[in-house]
Amino acid sequence: MLSKGDYVQVLDEDEEGIISQIQGDQVTIETKDGFVLNYKPSELLKIEKEQEVDFKSASTKGSIQEALQSKVEPKKRSFVKEKKSRKDEFILEVDLHIEKLTKDYKRMEKHDMLTLQLDTARGQLEFAIRNRIPRIVLIHGVGEGVLKAELEFLFSRYAEVVAEDANYQKYGVGATQIYIKQNPNR
């Protein structure tokens, strides 16, 4: 158990110092060079201030090795090759709510807002196609459905795009997920 005033050494670094503060799982130490550094308690080893830690010495080597072994988590062995699922893929999320796109939305006409939202969606879709990003989620909200209808019309112009409702549990009803078919010959 570490407490304020204890002399500690950092396990994976060549640093040591006195604990000046402990807050939750954050320990602040002041090094002998005067630097203030933060570590987790599991990264520190309490030592006697006079005790010079020498890794070559047999008397301290055992205690240090025991301390290091107690801090190391055992590696889990897996003999099954894990396959990447579709959930592991990068998904570009684009929030099309007008307040996320501009600060001046209160002065804008509804037509201008819709145009800005559609331009943003088109730009992000073309960015994803250029950069071979396979999935995009456009968060448009529920509203009256005007933006969603315009987005569906926009997606119909792209042959390599398939649009469907996004995951209800994660995004609710107001989001559309787009899959971009990738051509390997590009």
C-alpha positions as CSV (number, residue, x, y, z in Angstrom):
1,M,0.0,0.0,0.0
2,L,1.4,3.3,-1.0
3,S,1.0,6.5,1.0
4,K,2.1,10.1,0.8
5,G,5.8,10.5,1.6
6,D,6.8,7.0,0.5
7,Y,10.0,6.7,-1.6
8,V,9.1,4.7,-4.8
9,Q,10.7,3.6,-8.0
10,V,8.9,3.4,-11.4
11,L,9.0,-0.2,-12.6
12,D,9.5,0.3,-16.4
13,E,11.5,3.5,-16.3
14,D,14.7,4.7,-14.6
15,E,12.8,7.1,-12.3
16,E,12.4,7.3,-8.6
17,G,11.0,9.9,-6.2
18,I,8.8,10.7,-3.2
19,I,5.0,10.4,-3.4
20,S,3.5,13.9,-3.1
21,Q,-0.1,13.2,-3.8
22,I,-2.5,10.2,-4.3
23,Q,-5.9,10.7,-6.0
24,G,-7.9,7.7,-6.9
25,D,-5.7,5.5,-9.1
26,Q,-3.3,8.4,-9.9
27,V,-0.1,8.7,-7.9
28,T,2.0,11.9,-8.2
29,I,5.7,11.7,-7.4
30,E,8.4,14.3,-7.3
31,T,11.6,12.9,-8.7
32,K,15.1,13.7,-7.3
33,D,15.5,16.0,-10.3
34,G,12.5,18.0,-9.2
35,F,10.1,16.8,-11.9
36,V,6.4,16.0,-11.0
37,L,5.1,12.9,-12.7
38,N,1.9,10.9,-12.5
39,Y,1.7,7.1,-12.5
40,K,-0.7,4.3,-11.6
41,P,0.0,2.5,-8.3
42,S,0.7,-0.7,-10.2
43,E,3.6,1.0,-12.0
44,L,5.4,1.9,-8.8
45,L,7.5,-0.1,-6.3
46,K,8.0,1.2,-2.7
47,I,11.6,1.1,-1.7
48,E,13.7,2.3,1.3
49,K,15.1,5.8,0.5
50,E,18.6,4.7,1.6
51,Q,18.4,1.4,-0.3
52,E,20.2,1.8,-3.6
53,V,18.4,-0.4,-6.1
54,D,20.9,-2.4,-8.0
55,F,19.5,-4.9,-10.4
56,K,22.8,-6.9,-10.4
57,S,22.8,-7.3,-6.7
58,A,21.6,-10.7,-5.5
59,S,19.9,-9.4,-2.3
60,T,17.6,-6.9,-4.1
61,K,17.3,-8.8,-7.3
62,G,15.0,-11.4,-5.8
63,S,12.6,-8.9,-4.2
64,I,12.5,-6.8,-7.4
65,Q,11.9,-9.9,-9.5
66,E,9.1,-10.9,-7.1
67,A,7.5,-7.5,-7.3
68,L,7.8,-7.4,-11.1
69,Q,6.2,-10.8,-11.3
70,S,3.3,-9.8,-9.1
71,K,2.6,-6.8,-11.3
72,V,2.7,-8.6,-14.6
73,E,-0.6,-10.0,-15.8
74,P,-0.4,-13.5,-17.2
75,K,-0.7,-13.6,-21.0
76,K,-3.8,-15.4,-22.2
77,R,-2.9,-18.1,-24.8
78,S,-5.2,-18.5,-27.7
79,F,-4.9,-21.3,-30.2
80,V,-7.9,-20.2,-32.2
81,K,-7.2,-17.8,-35.0
82,E,-9.6,-14.9,-34.6
83,K,-11.5,-13.7,-37.6
84,K,-12.3,-10.0,-38.0
85,S,-16.0,-9.4,-38.0
86,R,-17.8,-6.5,-39.6
87,K,-18.0,-4.9,-36.2
88,D,-14.2,-4.5,-36.2
89,E,-14.3,-2.3,-39.3
90,F,-13.8,1.4,-39.2
91,I,-17.2,3.2,-39.5
92,L,-17.2,6.9,-40.4
93,E,-19.9,8.6,-38.4
94,V,-21.3,11.9,-39.7
95,D,-23.7,13.9,-37.6
96,L,-25.9,16.0,-39.9
97,H,-27.8,17.9,-37.2
98,I,-27.6,21.5,-38.3
99,E,-26.3,22.8,-34.9
100,K,-23.3,20.4,-35.4
101,L,-22.5,21.8,-38.8
102,T,-22.6,25.6,-38.2
103,K,-23.0,28.1,-35.4
104,D,-25.1,30.5,-37.5
105,Y,-28.0,28.1,-38.1
106,K,-30.5,30.4,-36.4
107,R,-30.2,33.0,-39.2
108,M,-30.5,30.4,-42.0
109,E,-33.5,29.6,-44.0
110,K,-34.7,26.0,-44.0
111,H,-33.7,25.5,-47.6
112,D,-30.1,26.7,-46.8
113,M,-30.0,24.3,-43.8
114,L,-31.0,21.4,-46.0
115,T,-28.5,22.4,-48.7
116,L,-25.7,22.5,-46.1
117,Q,-26.7,19.1,-44.7
118,L,-26.8,17.5,-48.2
119,D,-23.5,19.1,-49.2
120,T,-21.9,17.7,-46.1
121,A,-23.4,14.2,-46.7
122,R,-22.2,14.3,-50.3
123,G,-18.7,15.4,-49.4
124,Q,-18.4,12.7,-46.7
125,L,-19.7,10.1,-49.1
126,E,-17.2,11.0,-51.8
127,F,-14.4,11.2,-49.2
128,A,-15.3,7.6,-48.1
129,I,-15.4,6.4,-51.7
130,R,-12.0,7.9,-52.5
131,N,-10.4,6.6,-49.3
132,R,-12.0,3.1,-49.6
133,I,-13.9,3.4,-46.3
134,P,-16.5,0.6,-46.5
135,R,-19.2,2.0,-44.1
136,I,-20.6,5.4,-43.1
137,V,-23.4,6.2,-40.7
138,L,-25.2,9.5,-41.3
139,I,-27.0,10.7,-38.3
140,H,-29.9,12.8,-39.6
141,G,-32.5,12.7,-36.8
142,V,-36.2,11.9,-37.1
143,G,-37.9,15.2,-37.8
144,E,-40.3,15.4,-40.7
145,G,-38.3,13.0,-42.9
146,V,-37.3,15.6,-45.5
147,L,-33.6,15.2,-45.0
148,K,-33.9,11.4,-45.0
149,A,-35.8,11.5,-48.3
150,E,-33.2,13.8,-49.9
151,L,-30.4,11.5,-48.7
152,E,-32.1,8.5,-50.2
153,F,-32.3,10.4,-53.5
154,L,-28.6,11.3,-53.2
155,F,-27.6,7.7,-52.6
156,S,-29.6,6.5,-55.6
157,R,-27.1,8.4,-57.8
158,Y,-24.3,6.2,-56.7
159,A,-24.2,2.6,-58.1
160,E,-21.7,1.4,-55.5
161,V,-23.7,2.5,-52.5
162,V,-26.2,0.5,-50.5
163,A,-28.2,2.4,-47.9
164,E,-30.2,1.0,-45.0
165,D,-31.4,2.0,-41.5
166,A,-28.5,2.0,-39.0
167,N,-28.4,0.0,-35.8
168,Y,-31.4,1.0,-33.8
169,Q,-29.8,0.1,-30.5
170,K,-26.8,2.4,-31.1
171,Y,-28.3,5.3,-33.2
172,G,-32.1,5.1,-32.7
173,V,-34.4,5.7,-35.7
174,G,-32.7,8.8,-37.0
175,A,-29.7,7.3,-38.7
176,T,-28.8,5.7,-42.1
177,Q,-26.0,3.3,-42.7
178,I,-24.3,3.2,-46.0
179,Y,-22.2,0.3,-47.4
180,I,-19.8,1.2,-50.2
181,K,-19.1,-1.7,-52.5
182,Q,-15.3,-1.8,-53.1
183,N,-13.9,-2.6,-56.5
184,P,-10.6,-4.4,-56.0
185,N,-9.3,-3.4,-59.4
186,R,-9.2,0.3,-58.5
